[in-house]
Amino acid sequence: MRTRLRARTVVIAVLVLAAVLLCAVLAGAGDLGWRRVLGELVAQVTGGQSPLSAREAAIVWQLRVPRVLLAGLVGAALAMSGATFQGVFRNPLADPYLLGAAAGAGMAATLVVVLTPNAGAWVPPAAFLGAIGGVGLSWLLGRTGGGRPGTGTLLLAGVAVGSFLSAVQTFVQQLRTETIRQVYTWMLGGLNVTGWHEVLVAAPYIGLAAVVLCLSGRLLDVLSLGDAEAASLGLHPARVRLLLLAAASLATAAAVSVSGLIGFVGIVVPHVVRLLAGGSYRVVLPLSLLGGAAFLIAADQVARTVMPGELPLGVVTAFAGAPFFVAVLRSSREKVS
């Protein structure tokens, strides 16, 4: 198993991400022409004359570029969090929503939409708090037996909390059935960006979590050996688990608050990274960050351009991720057998 991140691998991953990012900026739903958009980018760097009008330049800098960067942030957060959850729970099918983040965000967003007139501006902060609250409830429920919860207890607590919060969300939706379409549109995921606000809001939380998780690769490698082995090597498994889950949940909550619920990123990307670069989390975590960003930027590009009307981003990732999920599930069963 490769345990060190090679410089060549990082360079390739960065170049792939840069290429995907550039292509997403150059091509969009608005027919500006990729050569003219490229000329605008060059003009901004060199101070030359732009081929775009002021309105067209605004489309590039206030719509396309923020949306592409936000897609990169969300994809990085979900892929990195998914890799962390898989390491902590030692389960290849774990995802960032395992401890109730999705259910908490969905319930909070639904409450705001149903109970607040013109709730659009309040949905992201409500979803963020709901996601954090869902994970917190799972942790508290896992501790009801006394002491610090183990991975099995946390997993069961997450299932219970997720089911309860989803039931509450369904009940609240029935109070005002005319809001169901708005709620489900949010839950299917998407990046409705009209400026830099969402990027500036999400970036600090995702950046902080990324630093913590990328520096914790060795801790995850040790933790994946089991609690007894980790303790014999001088690690405190419960504290490390709490730190990692808190950082991953923070990144997930920030991502959900600005994008809604986007599935499969946290499963697909870490597994592809393991197949291509090895299983050590010192390799998996930083490459999942870069790969997740590239994957979701590409998926959002498909969502924007494949049809005259924009597809929900969660639908695109499901089309890409569901077959991969089945392949991972079959592989896991074969290994168990």
N, C-alpha and C positions, 0 to 999 in steps of 0.2 A: 504494500500500500504506500503510495506516494504521500509523504508527510510534509514536504516543503513546497511552497509556491514558487514555480520557476518564472524568471523574468520574461522569458519568451512567451509563456502561456498568458501572462498578464498583458503583454504588448498585443498579442493576437486578440484577446478579449476586448481590450480598449479600442482597437482598430475596428472590430466588428460593431461595437456599440456606436462609435463615431460615424461609421458608414450608414447604419440604420437611422441614426438621428438626423444626419444630413439629408437622406432620402425622404424622411418624413417631413422635413421643413420644406424641401423643394417641391413636393407634390401634395396637393390637397384638394378638397372639394371645390374650392374656387379656382377657376381656370386662369391662373396668372402666368403660366409657362415657366418651366423649371429653369430655363436659361436666364430669364428676367429676374427670377427670385435669387438665383446664384449671383447675378450682377448686383443685386441689392446687398447681399451679404458681403461681397467683395468691396463694394462702395463704403460700407460701414467700417470695414477694416482699414481701407486705404485712404478714405476721405474723398473718393472720387464721385462722379455723377451717377446717381441711381437711375435705372431705366423704369422704375415704378413711380406711379403717382403717389401723392400723400395718402390717399385712401387705401391704395394697394399695399403700401408700406405698413400702414396700420394693421391690415389683415395679417401680414407676416409677423409683426412684432407684438401685437396685442392678442392674437388668436392662435396662430400656428406655433410659434416658438414656446409660449407658456404651456400650451397643451402638450407639446412633445416632451418638454422638461417634466411636467407633472406626471405624464405616463411613465417616464423613466423613474421618477421617485417612487411612485406607487408600485411598479413592477419590482424594483430593488427591494422595497420594504417587504412585500409579500413573499418573494423568493427567499430572502435571507431569513425571515421569520419561519417560513416553512421548514427550511433546513435545520433551524434551531429546535423547533418542536420535534422533528424526526430524531434528532440526536438526544434530546432530553427524555423522550418517551421510548426511544429505541424501537420506533415503529415507522417503517418506510411509507406508510399511508397517512401519517399525521399531517395536518395542515394548520395554517395560522388561526383558523376559526375554531380550533378544537375545544377551547376552554370557555366558549360562550361569547366571544367577541362579536361574531356576526349576529347572533340572536339579540345581544344587548344593543348593538347599534341599530338593528332593524326595529326593535321595540321602541327605542327612544325616538328614532326618526318618525315612526308612525304616530307616536303620541303628539309630536310637534305638528305634524301635518294635519292631524284630526282636530286638535284642540286650539290651534293658533291660526288666525286668518293671515293670509299672505306669509306663509311660514318658510319660504325659500331660504332666506338668509340664516334662519335658525337651525336648519337641518344639519349642516356640517358640525357645529359645536355640540348639538344634541347627540349625533351619532358617535362623536369622539368620546363623550362622557359615558354614553351607553355601552360602548365597547369596553372601556376601562372598568365600568361597573360590572359587566358580565363576567369578566375575568376575575375581578375581586370577589364576586359572589362564589365563583367556583373554588377559589382558594379558601375562602372562609368555610364553605361547606365541606371541603376536604379536611379541614382541621377539627371538625366537630367531634371526632373520636379522640381528640387529645394529641398533642405533639405536632410534628410537621408532617404534612401529607406526603405519601409516596406517589409514584407515578400512576399506579393503578387506581388509587383513591382519587387522585386529581382527574383522571380520565373519566371515571364514573360521575364525579361531581360536575364536570363539564357537560356531559350528556344530560344530566338532570336539569342543570341550569338552562341549557340551550332549549330543552323541550318546554320548560316552564315559561321562559320568556317568549318563545314562539307562540305559545298558547295565549299569553297576554296580548301579544301583537294582533293575533287573529281576532280576539274579542274586541279590541279597540277599533279595529278596522270596521267591524260590523256596526259601530255607532254612527259612522258616516260612510256609507258605501260609495258615495260619489268620489271619495278620495283614494279608492283602491288603485285606480290606474296610476295616479301620481306616486303612490307608495311602491308599486311594483316596478315602475320605471326606474326609481332610485335603486331598488334591490337588484335589478338586472345589471347594474353597473354602467358607468359612463363618465366622461370627462367634459362636462359642460363649462368650459373656461371662457371668461370674457375679460381677461386681464391677468395680472400677476398675483392677485390676492391669494388664490389657493396655493400657488407655489410657495409664496413667502410664509404662509401659515403652516404648511406641512413640512417644509424643509428642515426647520430646527429639530423637531421631534424625530424625524426619520434619520437625520444626520447624527444626532446623539446616540440613538439606538444602534446605528451602523458602526460607530466607533467602538461601542461596548462589545458588540457581538463579534466584530472582526478581530478584536484583541482577545477574545475568549475561545478561539479555536482549539488551543491546547487543552483548556478546561473541558470542553465538550468531548474531545478525544478520550480523556481520562474517564469522564462520567459515563461514556458509552460502554465502558468495560464492566459497569455494575457498581452499585454503592459500596459493597464490601471491598472490592479492589481499589476503588477511588479513595476510600477512607484509609486503606493501608499505605497509599502513596502520599498521605498528608492532606488530602482534600476534604472539605466539609460538604458532602453531597447536597444536603438540604439547602444550605446557603447559596451554593453555586446554582442550583436549580431555580431558586427564587430569583436570583439576579438575571439569569438568562431568560426566564419566562417573563419577567417584568420588562426587560428591554425589547423582547420580541413582541409582546403585547402592546407596548407603546408604539412601535413602528406600525403594527397592524391597525391600531385604533386611528393613527394619523392618516394612514392610507384609506381606510374605510370612510373616514369623515369627508374626504374630498372626491371619492370615486364611487361610493356605493359598494356593493358586494360583488367582487370579481373572483371567480373560482379558478381552481386548477393551477394557478401560477406557482403557488407554494409547494405543489407536488411535482409538477413537470420539470421545472428548471433545476432544482437540486438533484434530481435523478439523472438528468442529462449531464450535469456537471460531473457527477460521480462516474458515469460511464466513460466520459472523455478524459477526465483529469485525475481520478483517484478518489478514495473515500475519506481521507483525513479532513477534519473540519477546518484545519488551518488552510486547506485548499478550497474546500466546498463553500465556506461562507463568503470570502471575497469574490469568488467567481460567480456565486449565485447572485450577489449584488449586481455585478455587471451583466450577467446573463438575463436576470429578471428584468432589468431596465430595457435591454435590447428586445426581449420577447414582447413586453407589453407595448413598447413603442410600435413594433411591427404589427401587433394585433390591433392597436388603435388605428393605424394607417388603413388596415383592411376595413375596420368598422366605418371609417370616414368615407371611403372611396369605392367600396365594392358594389354599393347600390345607390340610386338617387337619394333615397332617404337613409339617414344614418342608422346602422345597426347598433343595438346595445353591446357594449364592450364585453360584458359577461357572456353573451351568446357566442361571440367569436372565440373567446378563450375556452369555452365549453366544447365547441366544435374541435378545437385543437387538442384539448386536454383529456376529454373523455376516452378516446381510444388509447391514449398513453396510460391513463389510469387503469384501464382493463389489462393492459400488458404488464404493468407493475404488479397488479393483483395476482395475475396468473403466475408470474415469476416468483412472487413471495410464497404462493401455495406450493409451487414445485420445490422450493428450498425447504419448506416445512416438511413436505412428504419425504 
